[in-house]
Amino acid sequence: MSGLILGAAAGVAIALFITSDKGQEILDDIADAAGKATDKAKEKFAGLSDELAGLVKKGKGIVEDLEQKAKETAS
């Protein structure tokens, strides 16, 4: 029973905080920070994707060169 009362009290406190101007300001700040963090992560992953694509292309070129040399050696 005490857990139920404590939970209800916590819920009321959170609701009052969120509906206050200061609470809304804090939530907006958190949302802005999360948006900025998401944008930074997207930028880093985009750069990583480009690097990975370059490495794959370079690797394919090396394999093709090795295949060509193997064919020349076999002939």
VENHU-V287691 format. One record per backbone hydrogen bond with DSSP energy under -0.5 kcal/mol. NH is the residue of the N-H (numbers start at 1). CO is the residue of the C=O. E is the energy in kcal/mol with one decimal. If there is no record, write none. Layout:
nh | co | e
NH | CO | E
NH | CO | E
This chain:
nh | co | e
5 | 1 | -2.0
6 | 2 | -2.6
7 | 3 | -2.6
8 | 4 | -2.3
9 | 5 | -2.4
10 | 6 | -2.4
11 | 7 | -2.3
12 | 8 | -2.3
13 | 9 | -2.4
14 | 10 | -2.5
15 | 11 | -2.4
16 | 12 | -2.6
17 | 13 | -2.2
18 | 14 | -2.8
19 | 15 | -2.0
20 | 16 | -0.8
20 | 17 | -0.7
24 | 20 | -2.3
25 | 21 | -2.2
26 | 22 | -2.3
27 | 23 | -2.3
28 | 24 | -2.3
29 | 25 | -2.3
30 | 26 | -2.3
31 | 27 | -2.3
32 | 28 | -2.5
33 | 29 | -2.5
34 | 30 | -2.4
35 | 31 | -2.2
36 | 32 | -2.4
37 | 33 | -2.4
38 | 34 | -2.2
39 | 35 | -2.3
40 | 36 | -2.4
41 | 37 | -2.2
42 | 38 | -2.4
43 | 39 | -2.2
44 | 40 | -2.3
45 | 41 | -2.5
46 | 42 | -2.2
47 | 43 | -2.1
48 | 44 | -2.2
49 | 45 | -2.3
50 | 46 | -2.0
51 | 47 | -2.1
52 | 48 | -2.5
53 | 49 | -2.3
54 | 50 | -2.0
55 | 51 | -2.3
56 | 52 | -2.4
57 | 53 | -2.2
58 | 54 | -2.4
59 | 55 | -2.5
60 | 56 | -2.4
61 | 57 | -2.0
62 | 58 | -2.0
63 | 59 | -2.3
64 | 60 | -2.5
65 | 61 | -2.2
66 | 62 | -2.4
67 | 63 | -2.5
68 | 64 | -2.3
69 | 65 | -2.5
70 | 66 | -2.4
71 | 67 | -2.2
72 | 68 | -2.3
73 | 69 | -2.3
74 | 70 | -2.0
75 | 71 | -1.3
